[in-house]
Each structure stands twice: as structure tokens, then as C-alpha cells.
Amino acid sequence: MCILLLPFLPESPRWLIYQDRESEAMKVLAQVISNGDEDHPLVLAEHREITHTMAFEKGAGKQLTFTEMFKSRSARWRVSLVVSSGLATVIVGE
């Protein structure tokens, strides 16, 4: 069912901003937050927050790699928590 609905879902605003498609990101945010009003304060604030976060991440110049998730003990603990909660949800059937 999810795969059938996938073509009808809008792109992620974060991905659109990362791809330098600002106007499309603003339209998606407006659709999701304020029924299409691009001048709504929440839409503008969310767009600004995503833009600043993306600029910070690009400026840092460091990306998370797969191996970094297992380098430290605390990172391995976080990964195990995520995996175990996913497995528990599937086992219970929720």
C-alpha cells in the first residue's frame, strides 16, 4: 500500500533545499503546514531553519559514514537501541 502511495507524496523539503530547489521546497512546506500559504510565519520559520541547518552541514565539510556508526561504544549503543526498537515493533505487530 505504501509503495502505491509513494508517487503521490511530495518530495522532502530538506532534500529539495539540498538540491538547490528552494521554490519547490517552499511550496511543499506551505502545503504541509499552512494549506498552501507560503507567507505563513511557520512556513517561513521552518524554511529558514532547514536552510541554516543545511548551510551549517555543508560548511562543516564532514559527512557521516557507515563505519562511524560503529567506531565508539556510545555510537554502537545508539544503533543497537534503534535496531532493537524496530525489531520489537515488528515482533509485536504494531
HTML snippet that shows the backbone in 3Dmol.js (N, CA, C, O; Angstrom):
<script src="https://3Dmol.org/build/3Dmol-min.js"></script>
<div id="view" style="width:600px;height:400px;position:relative"></div>
<script>
const pdb = `
ATOM      1  N   MET A   1       0.825  -1.190   0.000  1.00  0.00           N
ATOM      2  CA  MET A   1       0.000   0.000   0.000  1.00  0.00           C
ATOM      3  C   MET A   1       0.875   1.262   0.000  1.00  0.00           C
ATOM      4  O   MET A   1       0.592   2.226  -0.711  1.00  0.00           O
ATOM      5  N   CYS A   2       1.934   1.238   0.804  1.00  0.00           N
ATOM      6  CA  CYS A   2       2.824   2.397   0.867  1.00  0.00           C
ATOM      7  C   CYS A   2       3.491   2.662  -0.481  1.00  0.00           C
ATOM      8  O   CYS A   2       3.628   3.816  -0.889  1.00  0.00           O
ATOM      9  N   ILE A   3       3.901   1.615  -1.165  1.00  0.00           N
ATOM     10  CA  ILE A   3       4.555   1.788  -2.461  1.00  0.00           C
ATOM     11  C   ILE A   3       3.582   2.364  -3.478  1.00  0.00           C
ATOM     12  O   ILE A   3       3.987   3.135  -4.348  1.00  0.00           O
ATOM     13  N   LEU A   4       2.303   2.005  -3.386  1.00  0.00           N
ATOM     14  CA  LEU A   4       1.312   2.561  -4.301  1.00  0.00           C
ATOM     15  C   LEU A   4       1.090   4.052  -4.060  1.00  0.00           C
ATOM     16  O   LEU A   4       0.811   4.794  -5.001  1.00  0.00           O
ATOM     17  N   LEU A   5       1.209   4.492  -2.818  1.00  0.00           N
ATOM     18  CA  LEU A   5       1.003   5.900  -2.487  1.00  0.00           C
ATOM     19  C   LEU A   5       2.237   6.757  -2.722  1.00  0.00           C
ATOM     20  O   LEU A   5       2.130   7.981  -2.791  1.00  0.00           O
ATOM     21  N   LEU A   6       3.385   6.151  -2.843  1.00  0.00           N
ATOM     22  CA  LEU A   6       4.650   6.874  -2.958  1.00  0.00           C
ATOM     23  C   LEU A   6       4.681   7.911  -4.080  1.00  0.00           C
ATOM     24  O   LEU A   6       5.184   9.010  -3.847  1.00  0.00           O
ATOM     25  N   PRO A   7       4.176   7.632  -5.283  1.00  0.00           N
ATOM     26  CA  PRO A   7       4.225   8.662  -6.337  1.00  0.00           C
ATOM     27  C   PRO A   7       3.406   9.910  -6.028  1.00  0.00           C
ATOM     28  O   PRO A   7       3.631  10.962  -6.626  1.00  0.00           O
ATOM     29  N   PHE A   8       2.467   9.805  -5.109  1.00  0.00           N
ATOM     30  CA  PHE A   8       1.592  10.937  -4.796  1.00  0.00           C
ATOM     31  C   PHE A   8       2.091  11.785  -3.631  1.00  0.00           C
ATOM     32  O   PHE A   8       1.513  12.830  -3.334  1.00  0.00           O
ATOM     33  N   LEU A   9       3.149  11.350  -2.975  1.00  0.00           N
ATOM     34  CA  LEU A   9       3.708  12.094  -1.849  1.00  0.00           C
ATOM     35  C   LEU A   9       4.671  13.162  -2.353  1.00  0.00           C
ATOM     36  O   LEU A   9       5.388  12.933  -3.327  1.00  0.00           O
ATOM     37  N   PRO A  10       4.697  14.321  -1.706  1.00  0.00           N
ATOM     38  CA  PRO A  10       5.647  15.358  -2.128  1.00  0.00           C
ATOM     39  C   PRO A  10       7.072  14.994  -1.708  1.00  0.00           C
ATOM     40  O   PRO A  10       7.287  14.209  -0.784  1.00  0.00           O
ATOM     41  N   GLU A  11       8.025  15.581  -2.404  1.00  0.00           N
ATOM     42  CA  GLU A  11       9.432  15.389  -2.042  1.00  0.00           C
ATOM     43  C   GLU A  11       9.685  16.012  -0.672  1.00  0.00           C
ATOM     44  O   GLU A  11       8.932  16.879  -0.227  1.00  0.00           O
ATOM     45  N   SER A  12      10.736  15.570  -0.016  1.00  0.00           N
ATOM     46  CA  SER A  12      11.117  16.121   1.270  1.00  0.00           C
ATOM     47  C   SER A  12      11.650  17.545   1.075  1.00  0.00           C
ATOM     48  O   SER A  12      12.501  17.763   0.213  1.00  0.00           O
ATOM     49  N   PRO A  13      11.167  18.518   1.860  1.00  0.00           N
ATOM     50  CA  PRO A  13      11.694  19.881   1.730  1.00  0.00           C
ATOM     51  C   PRO A  13      13.195  19.944   2.003  1.00  0.00           C
ATOM     52  O   PRO A  13      13.908  20.726   1.374  1.00  0.00           O
ATOM     53  N   ARG A  14      13.665  19.141   2.917  1.00  0.00           N
ATOM     54  CA  ARG A  14      15.101  19.123   3.217  1.00  0.00           C
ATOM     55  C   ARG A  14      15.900  18.656   2.003  1.00  0.00           C
ATOM     56  O   ARG A  14      16.938  19.238   1.687  1.00  0.00           O
ATOM     57  N   TRP A  15      15.433  17.625   1.330  1.00  0.00           N
ATOM     58  CA  TRP A  15      16.111  17.127   0.131  1.00  0.00           C
ATOM     59  C   TRP A  15      16.052  18.163  -0.985  1.00  0.00           C
ATOM     60  O   TRP A  15      17.032  18.369  -1.700  1.00  0.00           O
ATOM     61  N   LEU A  16      14.901  18.813  -1.133  1.00  0.00           N
ATOM     62  CA  LEU A  16      14.769  19.834  -2.172  1.00  0.00           C
ATOM     63  C   LEU A  16      15.728  20.995  -1.931  1.00  0.00           C
ATOM     64  O   LEU A  16      16.343  21.494  -2.874  1.00  0.00           O
ATOM     65  N   ILE A  17      15.861  21.423  -0.696  1.00  0.00           N
ATOM     66  CA  ILE A  17      16.793  22.514  -0.384  1.00  0.00           C
ATOM     67  C   ILE A  17      18.225  22.058  -0.614  1.00  0.00           C
ATOM     68  O   ILE A  17      19.050  22.833  -1.097  1.00  0.00           O
ATOM     69  N   TYR A  18      18.527  20.821  -0.279  1.00  0.00           N
ATOM     70  CA  TYR A  18      19.873  20.284  -0.510  1.00  0.00           C
ATOM     71  C   TYR A  18      20.191  20.257  -2.004  1.00  0.00           C
ATOM     72  O   TYR A  18      21.348  20.413  -2.393  1.00  0.00           O
ATOM     73  N   GLN A  19      19.173  20.061  -2.841  1.00  0.00           N
ATOM     74  CA  GLN A  19      19.352  20.041  -4.293  1.00  0.00           C
ATOM     75  C   GLN A  19      19.213  21.435  -4.913  1.00  0.00           C
ATOM     76  O   GLN A  19      19.130  21.555  -6.136  1.00  0.00           O
ATOM     77  N   ASP A  20      19.186  22.488  -4.091  1.00  0.00           N
ATOM     78  CA  ASP A  20      19.038  23.886  -4.530  1.00  0.00           C
ATOM     79  C   ASP A  20      17.737  24.129  -5.289  1.00  0.00           C
ATOM     80  O   ASP A  20      17.711  24.870  -6.272  1.00  0.00           O
ATOM     81  N   ARG A  21      16.675  23.510  -4.832  1.00  0.00           N
ATOM     82  CA  ARG A  21      15.334  23.706  -5.409  1.00  0.00           C
ATOM     83  C   ARG A  21      14.470  24.388  -4.350  1.00  0.00           C
ATOM     84  O   ARG A  21      13.494  23.824  -3.855  1.00  0.00           O
ATOM     85  N   GLU A  22      14.862  25.626  -4.018  1.00  0.00           N
ATOM     86  CA  GLU A  22      14.259  26.380  -2.917  1.00  0.00           C
ATOM     87  C   GLU A  22      12.758  26.629  -3.113  1.00  0.00           C
ATOM     88  O   GLU A  22      11.978  26.454  -2.178  1.00  0.00           O
ATOM     89  N   SER A  23      12.353  27.034  -4.314  1.00  0.00           N
ATOM     90  CA  SER A  23      10.944  27.373  -4.530  1.00  0.00           C
ATOM     91  C   SER A  23      10.047  26.145  -4.373  1.00  0.00           C
ATOM     92  O   SER A  23       8.945  26.246  -3.836  1.00  0.00           O
ATOM     93  N   GLU A  24      10.512  24.997  -4.836  1.00  0.00           N
ATOM     94  CA  GLU A  24       9.733  23.772  -4.670  1.00  0.00           C
ATOM     95  C   GLU A  24       9.639  23.380  -3.198  1.00  0.00           C
ATOM     96  O   GLU A  24       8.601  22.907  -2.737  1.00  0.00           O
ATOM     97  N   ALA A  25      10.723  23.580  -2.476  1.00  0.00           N
ATOM     98  CA  ALA A  25      10.722  23.277  -1.046  1.00  0.00           C
ATOM     99  C   ALA A  25       9.726  24.172  -0.312  1.00  0.00           C
ATOM    100  O   ALA A  25       9.010  23.720   0.582  1.00  0.00           O
ATOM    101  N   MET A  26       9.692  25.439  -0.699  1.00  0.00           N
ATOM    102  CA  MET A  26       8.756  26.373  -0.068  1.00  0.00           C
ATOM    103  C   MET A  26       7.310  25.961  -0.355  1.00  0.00           C
ATOM    104  O   MET A  26       6.456  26.063   0.525  1.00  0.00           O
ATOM    105  N   LYS A  27       7.030  25.500  -1.566  1.00  0.00           N
ATOM    106  CA  LYS A  27       5.673  25.063  -1.910  1.00  0.00           C
ATOM    107  C   LYS A  27       5.275  23.833  -1.096  1.00  0.00           C
ATOM    108  O   LYS A  27       4.145  23.744  -0.616  1.00  0.00           O
ATOM    109  N   VAL A  28       6.195  22.890  -0.942  1.00  0.00           N
ATOM    110  CA  VAL A  28       5.888  21.681  -0.171  1.00  0.00           C
ATOM    111  C   VAL A  28       5.659  22.036   1.289  1.00  0.00           C
ATOM    112  O   VAL A  28       4.718  21.538   1.907  1.00  0.00           O
ATOM    113  N   LEU A  29       6.505  22.891   1.846  1.00  0.00           N
ATOM    114  CA  LEU A  29       6.311  23.311   3.238  1.00  0.00           C
ATOM    115  C   LEU A  29       4.969  24.011   3.409  1.00  0.00           C
ATOM    116  O   LEU A  29       4.270  23.786   4.396  1.00  0.00           O
ATOM    117  N   ALA A  30       4.614  24.850   2.461  1.00  0.00           N
ATOM    118  CA  ALA A  30       3.341  25.565   2.540  1.00  0.00           C
ATOM    119  C   ALA A  30       2.162  24.601   2.458  1.00  0.00           C
ATOM    120  O   ALA A  30       1.162  24.786   3.151  1.00  0.00           O
ATOM    121  N   GLN A  31       2.271  23.580   1.622  1.00  0.00           N
ATOM    122  CA  GLN A  31       1.192  22.590   1.513  1.00  0.00           C
ATOM    123  C   GLN A  31       1.028  21.815   2.815  1.00  0.00           C
ATOM    124  O   GLN A  31      -0.091  21.566   3.265  1.00  0.00           O
ATOM    125  N   VAL A  32       2.133  21.443   3.404  1.00  0.00           N
ATOM    126  CA  VAL A  32       2.086  20.605   4.601  1.00  0.00           C
ATOM    127  C   VAL A  32       1.682  21.398   5.838  1.00  0.00           C
ATOM    128  O   VAL A  32       0.919  20.908   6.670  1.00  0.00           O
ATOM    129  N   ILE A  33       2.189  22.616   5.961  1.00  0.00           N
ATOM    130  CA  ILE A  33       1.993  23.381   7.191  1.00  0.00           C
ATOM    131  C   ILE A  33       0.756  24.274   7.149  1.00  0.00           C
ATOM    132  O   ILE A  33       0.003  24.337   8.120  1.00  0.00           O
ATOM    133  N   SER A  34       0.541  24.966   6.022  1.00  0.00           N
ATOM    134  CA  SER A  34      -0.477  26.025   6.052  1.00  0.00           C
ATOM    135  C   SER A  34      -1.437  26.012   4.871  1.00  0.00           C
ATOM    136  O   SER A  34      -1.934  27.067   4.476  1.00  0.00           O
ATOM    137  N   ASN A  35      -1.707  24.859   4.306  1.00  0.00           N
ATOM    138  CA  ASN A  35      -2.650  24.739   3.184  1.00  0.00           C
ATOM    139  C   ASN A  35      -2.280  25.621   1.997  1.00  0.00           C
ATOM    140  O   ASN A  35      -3.165  26.161   1.334  1.00  0.00           O
ATOM    141  N   GLY A  36      -0.996  25.775   1.720  1.00  0.00           N
ATOM    142  CA  GLY A  36      -0.543  26.474   0.530  1.00  0.00           C
ATOM    143  C   GLY A  36      -0.132  27.918   0.722  1.00  0.00           C
ATOM    144  O   GLY A  36       0.307  28.550  -0.239  1.00  0.00           O
ATOM    145  N   ASP A  37      -0.253  28.468   1.918  1.00  0.00           N
ATOM    146  CA  ASP A  37       0.118  29.865   2.172  1.00  0.00           C
ATOM    147  C   ASP A  37       1.621  29.955   2.424  1.00  0.00           C
ATOM    148  O   ASP A  37       2.101  29.619   3.507  1.00  0.00           O
ATOM    149  N   GLU A  38       2.361  30.417   1.405  1.00  0.00           N
ATOM    150  CA  GLU A  38       3.821  30.482   1.522  1.00  0.00           C
ATOM    151  C   GLU A  38       4.307  31.620   2.420  1.00  0.00           C
ATOM    152  O   GLU A  38       5.480  31.651   2.793  1.00  0.00           O
ATOM    153  N   ASP A  39       3.427  32.549   2.768  1.00  0.00           N
ATOM    154  CA  ASP A  39       3.812  33.674   3.617  1.00  0.00           C
ATOM    155  C   ASP A  39       3.479  33.439   5.093  1.00  0.00           C
ATOM    156  O   ASP A  39       3.659  34.333   5.920  1.00  0.00           O
ATOM    157  N   HIS A  40       3.007  32.271   5.414  1.00  0.00           N
ATOM    158  CA  HIS A  40       2.673  31.939   6.801  1.00  0.00           C
ATOM    159  C   HIS A  40       3.958  31.936   7.633  1.00  0.00           C
ATOM    160  O   HIS A  40       4.980  31.421   7.177  1.00  0.00           O
ATOM    161  N   PRO A  41       3.926  32.503   8.848  1.00  0.00           N
ATOM    162  CA  PRO A  41       5.138  32.587   9.673  1.00  0.00           C
ATOM    163  C   PRO A  41       5.782  31.231   9.978  1.00  0.00           C
ATOM    164  O   PRO A  41       7.008  31.136  10.034  1.00  0.00           O
ATOM    165  N   LEU A  42       4.985  30.191  10.173  1.00  0.00           N
ATOM    166  CA  LEU A  42       5.558  28.876  10.449  1.00  0.00           C
ATOM    167  C   LEU A  42       6.294  28.312   9.226  1.00  0.00           C
ATOM    168  O   LEU A  42       7.331  27.663   9.360  1.00  0.00           O
ATOM    169  N   VAL A  43       5.752  28.564   8.053  1.00  0.00           N
ATOM    170  CA  VAL A  43       6.397  28.113   6.820  1.00  0.00           C
ATOM    171  C   VAL A  43       7.737  28.815   6.651  1.00  0.00           C
ATOM    172  O   VAL A  43       8.743  28.176   6.341  1.00  0.00           O
ATOM    173  N   LEU A  44       7.751  30.118   6.853  1.00  0.00           N
ATOM    174  CA  LEU A  44       8.987  30.891   6.716  1.00  0.00           C
ATOM    175  C   LEU A  44      10.022  30.469   7.760  1.00  0.00           C
ATOM    176  O   LEU A  44      11.210  30.368   7.453  1.00  0.00           O
ATOM    177  N   ALA A  45       9.574  30.224   8.981  1.00  0.00           N
ATOM    178  CA  ALA A  45      10.496  29.817  10.038  1.00  0.00           C
ATOM    179  C   ALA A  45      11.078  28.434   9.753  1.00  0.00           C
ATOM    180  O   ALA A  45      12.273  28.209   9.940  1.00  0.00           O
ATOM    181  N   GLU A  46      10.240  27.520   9.307  1.00  0.00           N
ATOM    182  CA  GLU A  46      10.718  26.161   9.000  1.00  0.00           C
ATOM    183  C   GLU A  46      11.696  26.181   7.830  1.00  0.00           C
ATOM    184  O   GLU A  46      12.714  25.489   7.853  1.00  0.00           O
ATOM    185  N   HIS A  47      11.385  26.972   6.812  1.00  0.00           N
ATOM    186  CA  HIS A  47      12.285  27.093   5.657  1.00  0.00           C
ATOM    187  C   HIS A  47      13.627  27.683   6.079  1.00  0.00           C
ATOM    188  O   HIS A  47      14.683  27.213   5.655  1.00  0.00           O
ATOM    189  N   ARG A  48      13.577  28.703   6.908  1.00  0.00           N
ATOM    190  CA  ARG A  48      14.811  29.326   7.392  1.00  0.00           C
ATOM    191  C   ARG A  48      15.632  28.342   8.228  1.00  0.00           C
ATOM    192  O   ARG A  48      16.855  28.281   8.098  1.00  0.00           O
ATOM    193  N   GLU A  49      14.968  27.585   9.070  1.00  0.00           N
ATOM    194  CA  GLU A  49      15.672  26.613   9.910  1.00  0.00           C
ATOM    195  C   GLU A  49      16.339  25.523   9.064  1.00  0.00           C
ATOM    196  O   GLU A  49      17.492  25.168   9.309  1.00  0.00           O
ATOM    197  N   ILE A  50      15.630  25.002   8.088  1.00  0.00           N
ATOM    198  CA  ILE A  50      16.206  23.972   7.220  1.00  0.00           C
ATOM    199  C   ILE A  50      17.378  24.539   6.432  1.00  0.00           C
ATOM    200  O   ILE A  50      18.411  23.884   6.295  1.00  0.00           O
ATOM    201  N   THR A  51      17.220  25.759   5.911  1.00  0.00           N
ATOM    202  CA  THR A  51      18.285  26.393   5.121  1.00  0.00           C
ATOM    203  C   THR A  51      19.536  26.611   5.969  1.00  0.00           C
ATOM    204  O   THR A  51      20.647  26.341   5.514  1.00  0.00           O
ATOM    205  N   HIS A  52      19.362  27.094   7.192  1.00  0.00           N
ATOM    206  CA  HIS A  52      20.512  27.314   8.073  1.00  0.00           C
ATOM    207  C   HIS A  52      21.184  25.999   8.452  1.00  0.00           C
ATOM    208  O   HIS A  52      22.412  25.916   8.500  1.00  0.00           O
ATOM    209  N   THR A  53      20.390  24.984   8.719  1.00  0.00           N
ATOM    210  CA  THR A  53      20.949  23.677   9.060  1.00  0.00           C
ATOM    211  C   THR A  53      21.742  23.101   7.900  1.00  0.00           C
ATOM    212  O   THR A  53      22.831  22.561   8.095  1.00  0.00           O
ATOM    213  N   MET A  54      21.197  23.214   6.690  1.00  0.00           N
ATOM    214  CA  MET A  54      21.897  22.701   5.512  1.00  0.00           C
ATOM    215  C   MET A  54      23.195  23.475   5.268  1.00  0.00           C
ATOM    216  O   MET A  54      24.215  22.882   4.917  1.00  0.00           O
ATOM    217  N   ALA A  55      23.160  24.784   5.452  1.00  0.00           N
ATOM    218  CA  ALA A  55      24.373  25.587   5.272  1.00  0.00           C
ATOM    219  C   ALA A  55      25.430  25.197   6.303  1.00  0.00           C
ATOM    220  O   ALA A  55      26.614  25.105   5.977  1.00  0.00           O
ATOM    221  N   PHE A  56      25.007  24.969   7.540  1.00  0.00           N
ATOM    222  CA  PHE A  56      25.941  24.545   8.582  1.00  0.00           C
ATOM    223  C   PHE A  56      26.565  23.194   8.245  1.00  0.00           C
ATOM    224  O   PHE A  56      27.774  23.006   8.381  1.00  0.00           O
ATOM    225  N   GLU A  57      25.723  22.251   7.804  1.00  0.00           N
ATOM    226  CA  GLU A  57      26.226  20.916   7.477  1.00  0.00           C
ATOM    227  C   GLU A  57      27.182  20.949   6.288  1.00  0.00           C
ATOM    228  O   GLU A  57      28.188  20.238   6.281  1.00  0.00           O
ATOM    229  N   LYS A  58      26.874  21.770   5.285  1.00  0.00           N
ATOM    230  CA  LYS A  58      27.779  21.880   4.137  1.00  0.00           C
ATOM    231  C   LYS A  58      29.080  22.565   4.539  1.00  0.00           C
ATOM    232  O   LYS A  58      30.149  22.214   4.039  1.00  0.00           O
ATOM    233  N   GLY A  59      28.992  23.543   5.443  1.00  0.00           N
ATOM    234  CA  GLY A  59      30.175  24.263   5.890  1.00  0.00           C
ATOM    235  C   GLY A  59      31.080  23.416   6.766  1.00  0.00           C
ATOM    236  O   GLY A  59      32.294  23.617   6.787  1.00  0.00           O
ATOM    237  N   ALA A  60      30.496  22.471   7.489  1.00  0.00           N
ATOM    238  CA  ALA A  60      31.300  21.607   8.350  1.00  0.00           C
ATOM    239  C   ALA A  60      32.195  20.697   7.525  1.00  0.00           C
ATOM    240  O   ALA A  60      33.280  20.319   7.967  1.00  0.00           O
ATOM    241  N   GLY A  61      31.745  20.346   6.332  1.00  0.00           N
ATOM    242  CA  GLY A  61      32.554  19.547   5.425  1.00  0.00           C
ATOM    243  C   GLY A  61      32.726  18.096   5.822  1.00  0.00           C
ATOM    244  O   GLY A  61      33.517  17.380   5.209  1.00  0.00           O
ATOM    245  N   LYS A  62      32.011  17.653   6.821  1.00  0.00           N
ATOM    246  CA  LYS A  62      32.140  16.272   7.278  1.00  0.00           C
ATOM    247  C   LYS A  62      30.793  15.583   7.144  1.00  0.00           C
ATOM    248  O   LYS A  62      29.767  16.109   7.575  1.00  0.00           O
ATOM    249  N   GLN A  63      30.807  14.411   6.547  1.00  0.00           N
ATOM    250  CA  GLN A  63      29.587  13.644   6.408  1.00  0.00           C
ATOM    251  C   GLN A  63      29.702  12.353   7.207  1.00  0.00           C
ATOM    252  O   GLN A  63      30.786  11.793   7.367  1.00  0.00           O
ATOM    253  N   LEU A  64      28.574  11.904   7.696  1.00  0.00           N
ATOM    254  CA  LEU A  64      28.541  10.670   8.464  1.00  0.00           C
ATOM    255  C   LEU A  64      28.718   9.489   7.526  1.00  0.00           C
ATOM    256  O   LEU A  64      28.010   9.361   6.527  1.00  0.00           O
ATOM    257  N   THR A  65      29.657   8.641   7.853  1.00  0.00           N
ATOM    258  CA  THR A  65      29.855   7.427   7.068  1.00  0.00           C
ATOM    259  C   THR A  65      29.300   6.241   7.835  1.00  0.00           C
ATOM    260  O   THR A  65      29.023   6.330   9.031  1.00  0.00           O
ATOM    261  N   PHE A  66      29.145   5.142   7.137  1.00  0.00           N
ATOM    262  CA  PHE A  66      28.598   3.938   7.752  1.00  0.00           C
ATOM    263  C   PHE A  66      29.500   3.436   8.872  1.00  0.00           C
ATOM    264  O   PHE A  66      29.014   2.983   9.908  1.00  0.00           O
ATOM    265  N   THR A  67      30.800   3.515   8.667  1.00  0.00           N
ATOM    266  CA  THR A  67      31.727   2.999   9.679  1.00  0.00           C
ATOM    267  C   THR A  67      31.741   3.854  10.945  1.00  0.00           C
ATOM    268  O   THR A  67      32.061   3.347  12.020  1.00  0.00           O
ATOM    269  N   GLU A  68      31.403   5.131  10.842  1.00  0.00           N
ATOM    270  CA  GLU A  68      31.384   5.999  12.026  1.00  0.00           C
ATOM    271  C   GLU A  68      30.282   5.613  12.998  1.00  0.00           C
ATOM    272  O   GLU A  68      30.352   5.944  14.181  1.00  0.00           O
ATOM    273  N   MET A  69      29.264   4.915  12.507  1.00  0.00           N
ATOM    274  CA  MET A  69      28.183   4.495  13.394  1.00  0.00           C
ATOM    275  C   MET A  69      28.643   3.423  14.370  1.00  0.00           C
ATOM    276  O   MET A  69      27.964   3.165  15.364  1.00  0.00           O
ATOM    277  N   PHE A  70      29.788   2.792  14.106  1.00  0.00           N
ATOM    278  CA  PHE A  70      30.249   1.696  14.952  1.00  0.00           C
ATOM    279  C   PHE A  70      31.613   1.956  15.575  1.00  0.00           C
ATOM    280  O   PHE A  70      32.177   1.060  16.203  1.00  0.00           O
ATOM    281  N   LYS A  71      32.158   3.160  15.417  1.00  0.00           N
ATOM    282  CA  LYS A  71      33.501   3.446  15.936  1.00  0.00           C
ATOM    283  C   LYS A  71      33.551   3.513  17.454  1.00  0.00           C
ATOM    284  O   LYS A  71      34.448   2.939  18.072  1.00  0.00           O
ATOM    285  N   SER A  72      32.611   4.200  18.051  1.00  0.00           N
ATOM    286  CA  SER A  72      32.667   4.371  19.501  1.00  0.00           C
ATOM    287  C   SER A  72      31.601   3.506  20.185  1.00  0.00           C
ATOM    288  O   SER A  72      30.638   3.055  19.564  1.00  0.00           O
ATOM    289  N   ARG A  73      31.808   3.302  21.452  1.00  0.00           N
ATOM    290  CA  ARG A  73      30.864   2.493  22.226  1.00  0.00           C
ATOM    291  C   ARG A  73      29.483   3.154  22.283  1.00  0.00           C
ATOM    292  O   ARG A  73      28.462   2.477  22.164  1.00  0.00           O
ATOM    293  N   SER A  74      29.456   4.477  22.465  1.00  0.00           N
ATOM    294  CA  SER A  74      28.167   5.166  22.549  1.00  0.00           C
ATOM    295  C   SER A  74      27.427   5.125  21.217  1.00  0.00           C
ATOM    296  O   SER A  74      26.201   5.017  21.198  1.00  0.00           O
ATOM    297  N   ALA A  75      28.152   5.209  20.108  1.00  0.00           N
ATOM    298  CA  ALA A  75      27.508   5.120  18.793  1.00  0.00           C
ATOM    299  C   ALA A  75      26.923   3.730  18.575  1.00  0.00           C
ATOM    300  O   ALA A  75      25.814   3.594  18.058  1.00  0.00           O
ATOM    301  N   ARG A  76      27.667   2.698  18.968  1.00  0.00           N
ATOM    302  CA  ARG A  76      27.148   1.331  18.837  1.00  0.00           C
ATOM    303  C   ARG A  76      25.911   1.137  19.705  1.00  0.00           C
ATOM    304  O   ARG A  76      24.979   0.438  19.307  1.00  0.00           O
ATOM    305  N   TRP A  77      25.894   1.746  20.879  1.00  0.00           N
ATOM    306  CA  TRP A  77      24.741   1.655  21.775  1.00  0.00           C
ATOM    307  C   TRP A  77      23.515   2.300  21.128  1.00  0.00           C
ATOM    308  O   TRP A  77      22.421   1.738  21.171  1.00  0.00           O
ATOM    309  N   ARG A  78      23.697   3.474  20.533  1.00  0.00           N
ATOM    310  CA  ARG A  78      22.578   4.147  19.869  1.00  0.00           C
ATOM    311  C   ARG A  78      22.040   3.316  18.710  1.00  0.00           C
ATOM    312  O   ARG A  78      20.827   3.199  18.535  1.00  0.00           O
ATOM    313  N   VAL A  79      22.935   2.743  17.923  1.00  0.00           N
ATOM    314  CA  VAL A  79      22.500   1.909  16.801  1.00  0.00           C
ATOM    315  C   VAL A  79      21.742   0.693  17.309  1.00  0.00           C
ATOM    316  O   VAL A  79      20.723   0.314  16.732  1.00  0.00           O
ATOM    317  N   SER A  80      22.222   0.081  18.374  1.00  0.00           N
ATOM    318  CA  SER A  80      21.536  -1.103  18.909  1.00  0.00           C
ATOM    319  C   SER A  80      20.156  -0.736  19.459  1.00  0.00           C
ATOM    320  O   SER A  80      19.221  -1.529  19.341  1.00  0.00           O
ATOM    321  N   LEU A  81      20.013   0.440  20.053  1.00  0.00           N
ATOM    322  CA  LEU A  81      18.696   0.881  20.530  1.00  0.00           C
ATOM    323  C   LEU A  81      17.718   1.063  19.377  1.00  0.00           C
ATOM    324  O   LEU A  81      16.561   0.653  19.466  1.00  0.00           O
ATOM    325  N   VAL A  82      18.181   1.673  18.308  1.00  0.00           N
ATOM    326  CA  VAL A  82      17.319   1.901  17.146  1.00  0.00           C
ATOM    327  C   VAL A  82      16.897   0.572  16.530  1.00  0.00           C
ATOM    328  O   VAL A  82      15.721   0.364  16.230  1.00  0.00           O
ATOM    329  N   VAL A  83      17.852  -0.314  16.346  1.00  0.00           N
ATOM    330  CA  VAL A  83      17.551  -1.612  15.732  1.00  0.00           C
ATOM    331  C   VAL A  83      16.627  -2.427  16.624  1.00  0.00           C
ATOM    332  O   VAL A  83      15.676  -3.036  16.133  1.00  0.00           O
ATOM    333  N   SER A  84      16.890  -2.447  17.921  1.00  0.00           N
ATOM    334  CA  SER A  84      16.056  -3.249  18.820  1.00  0.00           C
ATOM    335  C   SER A  84      14.633  -2.682  18.917  1.00  0.00           C
ATOM    336  O   SER A  84      13.677  -3.453  19.006  1.00  0.00           O
ATOM    337  N   SER A  85      14.475  -1.371  18.904  1.00  0.00           N
ATOM    338  CA  SER A  85      13.115  -0.823  18.949  1.00  0.00           C
ATOM    339  C   SER A  85      12.367  -1.139  17.667  1.00  0.00           C
ATOM    340  O   SER A  85      11.165  -1.404  17.701  1.00  0.00           O
ATOM    341  N   GLY A  86      13.063  -1.114  16.529  1.00  0.00           N
ATOM    342  CA  GLY A  86      12.414  -1.507  15.274  1.00  0.00           C
ATOM    343  C   GLY A  86      11.996  -2.962  15.275  1.00  0.00           C
ATOM    344  O   GLY A  86      10.892  -3.302  14.850  1.00  0.00           O
ATOM    345  N   LEU A  87      12.881  -3.817  15.752  1.00  0.00           N
ATOM    346  CA  LEU A  87      12.565  -5.242  15.819  1.00  0.00           C
ATOM    347  C   LEU A  87      11.416  -5.515  16.784  1.00  0.00           C
ATOM    348  O   LEU A  87      10.539  -6.330  16.497  1.00  0.00           O
ATOM    349  N   ALA A  88      11.421  -4.836  17.920  1.00  0.00           N
ATOM    350  CA  ALA A  88      10.350  -5.035  18.894  1.00  0.00           C
ATOM    351  C   ALA A  88       8.997  -4.616  18.303  1.00  0.00           C
ATOM    352  O   ALA A  88       7.982  -5.268  18.546  1.00  0.00           O
ATOM    353  N   THR A  89       8.991  -3.543  17.540  1.00  0.00           N
ATOM    354  CA  THR A  89       7.746  -3.076  16.908  1.00  0.00           C
ATOM    355  C   THR A  89       7.245  -4.102  15.904  1.00  0.00           C
ATOM    356  O   THR A  89       6.048  -4.381  15.843  1.00  0.00           O
ATOM    357  N   VAL A  90       8.151  -4.661  15.120  1.00  0.00           N
ATOM    358  CA  VAL A  90       7.761  -5.649  14.120  1.00  0.00           C
ATOM    359  C   VAL A  90       7.269  -6.933  14.779  1.00  0.00           C
ATOM    360  O   VAL A  90       6.288  -7.525  14.330  1.00  0.00           O
ATOM    361  N   ILE A  91       7.937  -7.358  15.827  1.00  0.00           N
ATOM    362  CA  ILE A  91       7.553  -8.586  16.503  1.00  0.00           C
ATOM    363  C   ILE A  91       6.159  -8.452  17.122  1.00  0.00           C
ATOM    364  O   ILE A  91       5.355  -9.382  17.056  1.00  0.00           O
ATOM    365  N   VAL A  92       5.881  -7.303  17.717  1.00  0.00           N
ATOM    366  CA  VAL A  92       4.584  -7.087  18.357  1.00  0.00           C
ATOM    367  C   VAL A  92       3.485  -6.955  17.311  1.00  0.00           C
ATOM    368  O   VAL A  92       2.334  -7.306  17.568  1.00  0.00           O
ATOM    369  N   GLY A  93       3.839  -6.450  16.136  1.00  0.00           N
ATOM    370  CA  GLY A  93       2.857  -6.315  15.074  1.00  0.00           C
ATOM    371  C   GLY A  93       2.211  -4.955  15.001  1.00  0.00           C
ATOM    372  O   GLY A  93       1.143  -4.823  14.404  1.00  0.00           O
ATOM    373  N   GLU A  94       2.802  -3.963  15.570  1.00  0.00           N
ATOM    374  CA  GLU A  94       2.256  -2.606  15.545  1.00  0.00           C
ATOM    375  C   GLU A  94       2.715  -1.874  14.336  1.00  0.00           C
ATOM    376  O   GLU A  94       2.355  -0.713  14.143  1.00  0.00           O
TER     377      GLU A  94
END
`;
const viewer = $3Dmol.createViewer("view");
viewer.addModel(pdb, "pdb");
viewer.setStyle({}, {cartoon: {color: "spectrum"}});
viewer.zoomTo();
viewer.render();
</script>
